[in-house]
Amino acid sequence: MHVPPTNPAAPTAPHRRRRSKALGFAALAVSLLMAFPTARSAFGDETGEVPGGGDLGPNVLVFDPSTPDIQGKVDEIFKKQESAQFGSDRYALMFKPGTYDDINAQIGFYTSIAGLGLNPDDTTFNGDVTVDAGWFDGNATQNFWRSAENLALDPVNGTNRWAVSQAAPFRRMHVKGGLNLAPDGYGWASGGYIADSKIDGQVGPYSQQQWYTRDSSVGGWGNGVWNMTFSGVEGAPAQSFPEPPYTTLDTTPVSREKPFLYLDGDAYKVFVPAKRTNARGTSWADGTPEGESIPLDQFYVVKPGATAQTINAAVDQGLHLLFTPGVYHVDEPIEIDRANTVALGLGLATIIPDNGVTAIKVGDVDGVKLAGLLVDAGPVNSSVLVEVGPEGSSGDHAANPTSLQDVFVRIGGAGPGKATTSIVVNSDDTIIDHTWVWRADHGEGVGWETNRADYGVHVKGDDVLATGLFVEHFNKYDVRWSGENGKTIFFQNEKAYDAPNQAAIQNGDIKGYAGYKVDDSVTTHEGWGMGSYCFFDVDPTIRQQHGFQAPVKPGVKFHDLLVVSLGGKGQYDHVINDTGSPTSGDTTVPSQVVSFP
């Protein structure tokens, strides 16, 4: 077990996700009783039109300032979820506009907390929203799958703690003080993501190995370990990679904030923020943000027990989709081929494809918004889990792109799962804004062939932008980019820990598959703040030729690349292609390329 950094202001932070026996996938406690009639029963019989609206189900807990024992209820949920890494319960804690005193909302697995105002300052906690790592002996590298959104916090001691790793977005938050991204004791952490947020005080990353912050405002930034990337952030540190390792872009080329549920008086609506170009700072700094409000009665409120047939009937009927917290098995793809459809999940709503089907298919149409969903591979191999646009898509969506926000994919961990490719993006102009695509390295159903998954994300469309791309542990390429004029701002990757030997990862005459590969046919591509790490613990003698592979062309450019050997378990020969120094030894010092070519 690694010892936490002794100097939190400048931690060394070697990284190793400690393997733990998974809790397993508990039997799904899903209710087959819907709060209103559906177009098809659980057995697929047609019974009529799908109605919009309705209640939000038992796992959306709505509070107002007069609710008795708020702290007790929040603590009860946390006690259930604190260490339930692969459990089946899902919760959304929603707070009506107002002021809440003396609150410390600790947030565990599969729990989202959010305000129900149109602006973060409409819902204020005189207190904290806390993530720590006591459940894992002070190690925060497995604090996944949770979120905080649309709240103002006035922390009790002046600083809020949010010690998370992947798949734990901090969006649309106003912290009236500082923000500490490390666990108590400054143990390891491997995050993370902030967007559309204002932190009045200083952000202290401490032991965080990497972090991406987008379209926000900070009062200061404390330190950097390997890769700290900023785009459109007021108060961000100046560009200085590699010492300290800050990659800073003044603006974000294209962004659109995640849709969110809010209350307009007593009526629930979903606000869909407008697209921004060259954004800097929050979308709500000047008051009401730009965008569209959609009444809840225009949504099919999806509850556990709903079938893909009913969900698809609702979309065909013209309804949007609001998935309440729960686990959903689908025996055919959820198909969204109507422009501007919103598919929003609450409480890490989870979709599991049965019998090897694709979980979600999006048409080659304008403006679809997928957000807040976890797709969990099933035991029968799916060729693709999420497909954005059919093969050969060619529509121009620059004015109104499709977006994926907080769309997470998991293969194994909660049980056996397989998929050849997790996400395929065929549609041009798509925005991938914060995704963690993970072939599990711990939990149940884990092994080189047990949770086989060759490819993480394959981008075939042109003009696709990824902001906050986390993709890890795939058997071959973690990211492959075939489309023209792609851009990635921040990339975090680990190669598969469990490769049995050098031969298992051999890629023709290349030692290993790159974490991020740009096809030889591509003429324009650009990336900023990108890291690939290896930890070959089954065979530490494995050598990885490079973390990145790309054609050497004037239009293909990378800024601030790094590779890291974690604890000396395997090594990289180069950073990109045959450029960059090799890693060596067990000192966990990154090898870096400031720009390429």
C-alpha positions in Angstrom: 0.0 0.0 0.0 1.4 3.4 -0.9 1.9 6.1 1.7 0.1 9.4 1.1 2.2 12.4 0.2 3.9 14.1 3.1 3.9 17.4 1.4 0.4 18.1 0.1 1.4 21.3 -1.6 3.5 19.4 -4.0 2.6 15.7 -3.8 4.3 13.0 -5.7 1.1 11.0 -5.9 2.0 7.6 -7.4 -1.2 5.9 -8.5 -2.5 2.5 -8.0 -6.1 1.5 -7.7 -6.1 -1.0 -5.0 -8.0 -4.1 -6.0 -10.8 -4.9 -3.7 -13.3 -7.7 -3.6 -16.4 -6.3 -5.3 -19.6 -6.2 -3.4 -21.1 -7.8 -6.5 -24.3 -6.8 -8.3 -27.1 -7.2 -5.7 -30.3 -8.6 -7.1 -32.1 -5.8 -8.9 -35.0 -4.5 -6.7 -37.0 -3.0 -9.5 -40.7 -2.2 -9.4 -42.8 -3.3 -12.3 -45.6 -1.0 -11.3 -45.7 2.2 -13.3 -47.2 5.3 -11.9 -49.3 5.7 -15.0 -50.2 3.5 -18.0 -47.6 2.9 -20.7 -47.9 2.2 -24.4 -46.7 -1.4 -23.8 -46.7 -3.6 -20.8 -43.5 -5.3 -19.5 -44.4 -8.1 -22.0 -44.7 -5.7 -24.9 -48.5 -5.6 -25.4 -49.7 -2.4 -26.8 -52.1 -0.6 -24.5 -52.3 3.0 -25.8 -50.5 6.3 -26.0 -47.6 7.0 -23.7 -48.6 9.9 -21.4 -46.1 12.7 -20.6 -45.3 13.9 -17.1 -46.1 12.2 -13.8 -44.4 11.8 -10.5 -40.6 11.3 -10.3 -40.7 8.0 -8.4 -39.6 6.8 -5.0 -35.8 7.3 -5.5 -36.0 11.0 -6.3 -36.2 12.7 -2.8 -37.4 16.3 -3.0 -36.7 18.6 0.0 -37.7 22.1 0.9 -36.4 24.2 3.8 -39.3 23.1 6.0 -38.8 19.3 5.5 -38.2 17.7 8.9 -34.9 15.9 9.6 -33.2 16.6 6.2 -29.9 15.7 7.7 -31.2 12.4 9.0 -32.6 11.4 5.6 -29.4 12.4 3.7 -27.3 10.5 6.2 -29.5 7.4 5.7 -28.9 7.4 2.0 -25.2 7.9 2.5 -25.0 5.0 4.9 -26.5 2.7 2.2 -24.4 4.1 -0.6 -21.0 5.0 1.0 -19.3 1.7 -0.1 -21.9 0.3 -2.5 -19.5 0.5 -5.5 -21.3 -2.1 -7.5 -24.8 -2.0 -5.9 -28.1 -1.5 -7.7 -29.7 1.3 -5.7 -29.8 4.8 -7.4 -30.8 8.1 -5.8 -31.3 11.8 -6.7 -31.5 14.3 -3.8 -33.3 17.4 -5.1 -33.6 20.6 -3.1 -36.2 23.3 -3.8 -35.1 26.9 -4.0 -34.4 28.4 -0.5 -31.8 28.4 2.2 -30.8 25.3 4.1 -28.9 25.7 7.4 -26.5 23.3 9.1 -26.4 20.7 6.3 -23.5 18.3 5.5 -24.7 16.2 2.6 -22.2 13.3 2.3 -22.5 11.8 -1.2 -21.9 8.1 -1.9 -22.1 5.9 -4.9 -24.9 6.4 -7.5 -26.1 9.5 -5.7 -26.7 12.9 -7.3 -27.5 16.0 -5.4 -28.9 19.1 -7.1 -30.8 22.3 -6.6 -34.1 22.9 -8.3 -33.7 26.6 -9.0 -33.0 28.1 -12.4 -29.7 29.4 -11.0 -27.3 27.9 -8.5 -27.8 30.8 -6.0 -31.5 30.0 -5.9 -30.7 27.1 -3.6 -28.1 27.8 -0.9 -26.6 25.5 1.7 -25.1 27.0 4.8 -23.1 23.9 4.9 -21.3 21.4 2.7 -21.7 18.7 0.0 -18.9 16.3 0.9 -17.1 13.4 -0.7 -14.3 11.8 1.4 -12.7 8.3 1.4 -13.1 6.9 4.9 -14.7 3.8 3.4 -11.5 3.0 1.6 -8.9 3.9 4.2 -8.4 7.4 2.9 -7.8 6.4 -0.7 -10.1 8.3 -3.1 -9.1 6.6 -6.3 -12.4 4.6 -6.4 -14.8 7.4 -5.6 -16.8 7.1 -8.8 -20.4 7.6 -10.0 -21.8 10.5 -8.1 -22.5 14.2 -8.9 -23.3 17.6 -7.5 -25.2 20.2 -9.5 -26.9 23.6 -9.4 -26.3 24.5 -5.7 -24.6 27.4 -3.8 -22.5 26.3 -0.8 -21.3 28.4 2.1 -19.0 25.8 3.7 -19.0 25.6 7.5 -15.2 25.8 7.8 -14.7 27.9 4.6 -13.7 25.0 2.3 -15.8 22.3 0.8 -14.3 18.8 0.3 -15.0 17.0 -3.0 -12.4 14.1 -3.1 -13.4 12.2 -6.2 -12.0 10.3 -9.1 -13.7 9.6 -12.5 -17.4 9.9 -13.3 -18.1 12.4 -10.5 -19.0 15.7 -12.2 -19.2 19.0 -10.2 -21.4 21.2 -12.5 -23.1 24.5 -12.1 -22.0 25.0 -8.5 -21.2 28.1 -6.6 -18.8 27.6 -3.7 -18.7 30.7 -1.5 -15.3 29.7 -0.2 -12.6 27.2 -1.2 -12.8 23.7 -2.7 -10.6 20.8 -1.6 -10.3 18.0 -4.1 -8.3 15.6 -1.8 -9.4 13.2 0.9 -8.8 13.7 4.6 -5.1 12.9 5.1 -4.3 13.7 1.5 -4.5 10.2 0.2 -4.5 9.3 -3.5 -7.2 10.7 -5.8 -7.6 10.4 -9.6 -10.2 12.9 -10.8 -11.9 14.8 -12.1 -14.2 17.4 -13.7 -15.7 20.8 -13.0 -17.9 22.8 -15.4 -20.0 26.0 -15.3 -19.1 26.6 -11.7 -17.8 29.5 -9.6 -15.5 28.9 -6.7 -14.9 32.1 -4.9 -11.8 30.9 -3.0 -8.9 28.7 -4.0 -9.2 25.2 -5.4 -6.8 22.9 -3.7 -6.1 19.7 -5.8 -3.3 18.5 -3.5 -3.0 14.7 -4.4 -5.2 14.8 -7.4 -3.2 13.4 -10.3 -5.2 15.2 -13.1 -8.2 17.4 -13.4 -10.2 19.3 -16.1 -12.1 22.5 -15.5 -14.2 24.1 -18.2 -16.1 27.4 -18.5 -15.9 28.4 -14.9 -14.4 30.9 -12.4 -12.0 30.2 -9.7 -10.3 32.4 -7.0 -7.1 30.5 -7.4 -5.6 27.1 -8.1 -3.2 25.5 -5.6 -0.9 23.0 -7.3 -0.6 20.4 -10.1 0.6 16.8 -10.1 0.6 15.4 -13.7 -2.0 17.1 -15.8 -4.2 20.0 -14.9 -6.2 21.4 -17.9 -8.4 24.5 -18.1 -10.5 25.9 -20.9 -12.6 29.1 -20.6 -11.8 29.4 -16.9 -11.5 32.8 -15.3 -8.8 32.8 -12.7 -7.0 29.8 -14.1 -3.3 29.6 -13.8 -1.2 30.6 -16.8 -0.1 28.1 -19.4 3.1 26.5 -18.0 3.3 22.8 -18.9 5.3 20.8 -17.8 6.4 22.7 -14.7 3.9 23.2 -13.2 1.7 20.9 -15.5 -0.9 23.5 -16.4 -2.5 23.5 -19.9 -4.7 26.6 -20.2 -6.9 27.7 -23.1 -8.6 31.1 -22.8 -11.9 29.8 -24.2 -13.7 26.6 -25.0 -14.3 26.4 -28.8 -17.8 25.0 -28.5 -19.8 24.1 -25.4 -23.4 23.6 -24.3 -24.1 22.9 -20.6 -26.0 19.8 -19.5 -29.8 20.0 -19.3 -31.2 20.0 -15.8 -34.5 19.7 -13.9 -35.8 22.7 -12.1 -39.0 24.2 -10.6 -40.9 27.0 -12.2 -43.2 27.9 -9.4 -44.7 24.4 -8.6 -44.2 23.1 -12.1 -41.2 20.9 -13.0 -39.4 21.8 -16.2 -36.1 20.8 -17.9 -33.9 23.7 -18.9 -31.8 23.0 -22.0 -28.9 25.5 -22.1 -28.0 27.1 -25.5 -24.8 26.4 -27.4 -21.9 28.7 -26.6 -18.9 29.4 -28.8 -15.5 30.6 -27.5 -17.0 30.5 -24.0 -15.3 31.8 -20.9 -16.8 31.8 -17.4 -20.1 30.4 -16.3 -23.3 30.5 -18.3 -25.2 32.0 -15.4 -22.9 34.9 -14.4 -25.2 37.6 -15.8 -28.4 36.1 -14.5 -30.8 33.8 -16.4 -28.9 31.7 -18.8 -29.7 31.4 -22.4 -31.7 28.3 -23.5 -35.0 26.6 -23.6 -37.4 25.4 -20.9 -39.4 22.2 -21.6 -42.4 21.4 -19.4 -42.3 17.9 -17.7 -45.5 16.9 -19.5 -43.4 16.8 -22.7 -41.2 14.1 -21.2 -41.9 10.4 -20.7 -40.9 10.0 -17.1 -39.2 6.6 -17.3 -39.3 4.3 -14.3 -37.7 0.9 -13.7 -39.7 -1.8 -15.4 -40.2 0.2 -18.6 -39.2 -1.6 -21.8 -37.3 -0.3 -24.7 -40.4 -0.7 -26.8 -42.3 1.7 -24.6 -39.4 4.1 -24.5 -39.1 4.1 -28.3 -42.9 4.6 -28.6 -42.6 7.7 -26.4 -39.8 9.1 -28.7 -41.8 8.3 -31.8 -44.8 10.1 -30.2 -42.7 13.3 -29.8 -41.8 13.0 -26.1 -38.4 13.6 -24.5 -37.0 11.1 -22.0 -36.4 11.6 -18.2 -35.0 8.4 -16.7 -35.6 8.3 -12.9 -33.0 6.6 -10.7 -32.9 2.9 -11.4 -31.5 0.1 -13.5 -33.0 -0.6 -16.9 -32.6 -3.8 -18.9 -33.3 -3.4 -22.7 -33.7 -6.2 -25.2 -33.6 -3.8 -28.2 -31.8 -0.5 -28.7 -33.3 2.7 -27.4 -33.5 4.7 -30.6 -33.5 8.4 -30.7 -33.9 9.7 -34.2 -35.9 12.9 -33.7 -34.0 16.1 -33.7 -33.6 18.0 -30.4 -34.7 15.1 -28.2 -33.5 15.3 -24.6 -32.7 12.0 -22.8 -31.7 13.0 -19.3 -30.9 10.5 -16.5 -31.3 11.3 -12.8 -29.3 9.6 -10.1 -26.9 7.7 -12.5 -29.8 5.9 -14.2 -28.3 2.8 -15.6 -29.0 1.0 -18.9 -28.0 -2.7 -19.4 -28.4 -4.2 -22.9 -29.5 -7.8 -23.0 -28.6 -10.4 -25.6 -25.8 -8.3 -27.1 -27.9 -5.5 -28.4 -26.7 -1.8 -28.7 -28.1 0.1 -25.7 -28.6 3.5 -27.3 -28.7 4.5 -31.0 -28.9 8.2 -32.0 -29.9 9.2 -35.5 -28.0 11.5 -37.8 -30.1 14.4 -36.6 -29.6 17.8 -35.0 -29.4 18.6 -31.4 -30.0 15.3 -29.5 -28.9 15.7 -25.8 -27.8 12.5 -24.0 -26.9 13.3 -20.4 -26.6 11.7 -17.0 -26.6 8.0 -18.0 -24.5 5.0 -17.1 -24.4 2.2 -19.7 -23.4 -1.1 -18.2 -22.4 -3.9 -20.7 -24.3 -7.2 -20.4 -22.7 -10.7 -20.3 -23.4 -11.3 -24.1 -21.0 -9.3 -26.2 -22.5 -6.1 -27.8 -20.7 -4.9 -30.9 -21.4 -1.3 -29.8 -23.0 0.0 -26.7 -23.7 3.6 -27.7 -23.9 4.7 -31.3 -24.2 8.3 -32.3 -25.4 8.4 -35.9 -25.5 5.4 -38.2 -22.4 4.3 -40.2 -21.8 6.7 -43.0 -23.6 9.7 -41.4 -22.9 12.9 -43.3 -25.3 15.6 -42.0 -24.0 19.0 -41.1 -24.8 19.7 -37.4 -22.5 22.6 -36.7 -25.3 24.9 -35.8 -27.0 22.5 -33.5 -24.7 19.5 -32.5 -25.7 16.4 -30.6 -24.0 16.2 -27.2 -23.1 13.5 -24.8 -22.7 14.8 -21.2 -21.9 12.7 -18.2 -22.6 9.6 -20.3 -20.5 6.9 -18.7 -19.8 3.3 -19.9 -18.7 0.3 -17.8 -17.7 -3.1 -18.9 -17.4 -5.6 -16.0 -17.0 -4.8 -12.3 -20.7 -5.1 -11.5 -20.6 -8.6 -13.1 -19.5 -10.1 -16.4 -19.8 -7.7 -19.4 -18.4 -7.6 -22.9 -18.5 -5.1 -25.8 -16.3 -4.8 -28.9 -16.6 -1.0 -28.9 -18.1 1.1 -26.2 -19.0 4.4 -28.0 -19.0 5.0 -31.8 -19.5 8.6 -33.0 -20.5 8.7 -36.6 -22.3 12.1 -36.6 -20.4 15.2 -37.5 -20.0 18.0 -35.0 -20.8 15.9 -31.9 -19.8 17.3 -28.5 -18.5 14.7 -26.1 -18.5 16.6 -22.8 -17.2 14.5 -19.9 -17.3 10.8 -20.3 -15.6 8.0 -18.4 -15.5 4.8 -20.5 -14.1 2.1 -18.3 -13.2 -1.6 -18.8 -13.2 -2.6 -15.2 -9.8 -3.4 -13.5 -11.5 -4.6 -10.3 -14.8 -6.0 -9.1 -16.7 -9.0 -10.4 -16.4 -10.4 -13.9 -12.9 -9.1 -14.5 -10.2 -10.7 -16.6 -8.3 -10.3 -19.8 -11.0 -12.3 -21.7 -13.8 -12.3 -19.1 -14.7 -8.6 -19.7 -13.1 -8.4 -23.1 -13.5 -5.0 -24.7 -11.2 -4.1 -27.6 -12.0 -0.5 -28.1 -13.3 2.4 -25.9 -14.3 5.3 -28.1 -14.1 5.3 -31.9 -14.8 8.7 -33.6 -15.6 8.5 -37.3 -17.5 11.8 -37.7 -15.8 15.1 -38.7 -15.5 18.2 -36.5 -16.1 16.3 -33.3 -15.0 17.9 -30.0 -14.2 16.1 -26.8 -14.0 18.1 -23.6 -13.0 15.9 -20.6 -12.3 12.4 -22.2 -11.5 9.7 -19.7 -11.1 6.2 -21.3 -9.3 3.3 -19.6 -8.1 -0.3 -19.7 -9.3 -1.5 -23.1 -7.7 -4.6 -24.7 -6.7 -2.6 -27.8 -7.1 1.1 -28.7 -8.7 3.1 -25.9 -9.5 5.9 -28.3 -9.3 5.7 -32.1 -10.0 8.9 -34.1 -10.9 8.4 -37.8 -12.8 11.7 -38.5 -11.3 14.9 -39.8 -10.8 18.1 -37.8 -11.3 16.5 -34.4 -10.3 18.2 -31.1 -9.8 16.9 -27.6 -9.3 19.1 -24.6 -8.0 16.9 -21.7 -7.6 13.2 -22.0 -6.9 10.7 -19.2 -6.1 7.1 -19.9 -4.7 4.0 -18.3 -3.7 1.0 -20.4 -5.2 -2.4 -19.3 -3.5 -3.5 -16.1 -4.2 -7.2 -16.8 -2.4 -7.9 -20.1 -1.0 -11.3 -19.5 2.2 -10.8 -21.5 3.9 -8.8 -24.2 2.5 -11.0 -27.0 -1.1 -10.4 -25.9 -0.9 -6.7 -26.7 1.4 -6.9 -29.8 0.0 -4.7 -32.6 1.8 -5.9 -35.7 5.4 -4.6 -35.3 4.3 -2.1 -32.6 4.6 -3.0 -29.0 1.1 -2.3 -27.6 -1.9 -0.4 -28.8 -1.8 3.4 -28.3 -4.1 4.9 -25.7 -5.1 7.5 -28.3 -4.6 6.8 -32.0 -5.3 9.2 -34.9 -5.7 7.3 -38.2 -3.0 7.8 -40.8 -5.7 9.1 -43.3 -6.5 12.1 -41.0 -5.0 15.4 -42.1 -6.3 17.8 -39.3 -6.6 17.0 -35.6 -5.6 18.8 -32.4 -5.3 17.9 -28.7 -4.4 19.6 -25.5 -3.5 18.3 -22.0 -3.4 14.5 -22.6 -2.0 11.7 -20.5 -1.6 8.0 -20.8 -0.5 5.8 -17.8 0.5 2.1 -17.6 0.4 -0.3 -14.7 1.0 -3.8 -16.0 0.8 -5.6 -12.7 0.3 -9.1 -14.2 3.6 -8.8 -16.2 5.6 -5.8 -15.2 8.2 -6.5 -18.0 5.7 -5.3 -20.7 6.8 -2.4 -22.7 4.4 -0.1 -24.5 5.9 1.6 -27.5 3.9 4.8 -27.0 0.9 6.3 -25.4 -0.1 8.2 -28.5 0.0 7.5 -32.2 -0.7 10.0 -35.0 0.4 10.8 -38.6 3.1 13.4 -38.9 1.3 16.1 -40.9 1.2 19.9 -40.5 -2.5 19.8 -39.5 -2.1 17.2 -36.8 -1.0 18.9 -33.6 -0.7 18.0 -29.9 0.1 20.2 -27.0 1.2 19.0 -23.6 1.4 15.2 -23.7 2.6 12.9 -21.0 3.0 9.2 -20.3 3.6 7.7 -16.8 4.7 4.3 -15.6 2.8 3.8 -12.3 5.2 2.3 -9.8 7.4 0.9 -12.5 4.9 -1.8 -13.6 5.7 -1.7 -17.3 7.3 1.1 -19.2 6.7 3.4 -22.2 9.4 3.6 -24.8 8.1 7.0 -26.1 5.3 9.5 -25.6 4.0 9.8 -29.2 5.1 7.7 -32.2 8.9 7.6 -31.7 9.1 11.0 -30.0 9.6 11.6 -26.3 11.8 10.0 -23.6 11.1 6.6 -22.2 9.8 6.1 -18.7 12.1 4.3 -16.4 12.3 2.8 -13.0 9.6 3.0 -10.3 9.7 6.7 -9.5 6.4 7.5 -11.3 7.9 10.6 -13.0 6.1 11.4 -16.2 7.8 11.7 -19.6 6.5 14.7 -21.4 6.2 16.2 -24.8 5.2 19.9 -24.8 4.1 19.9 -28.4 4.0 17.6 -31.4 5.2 17.7 -34.1 
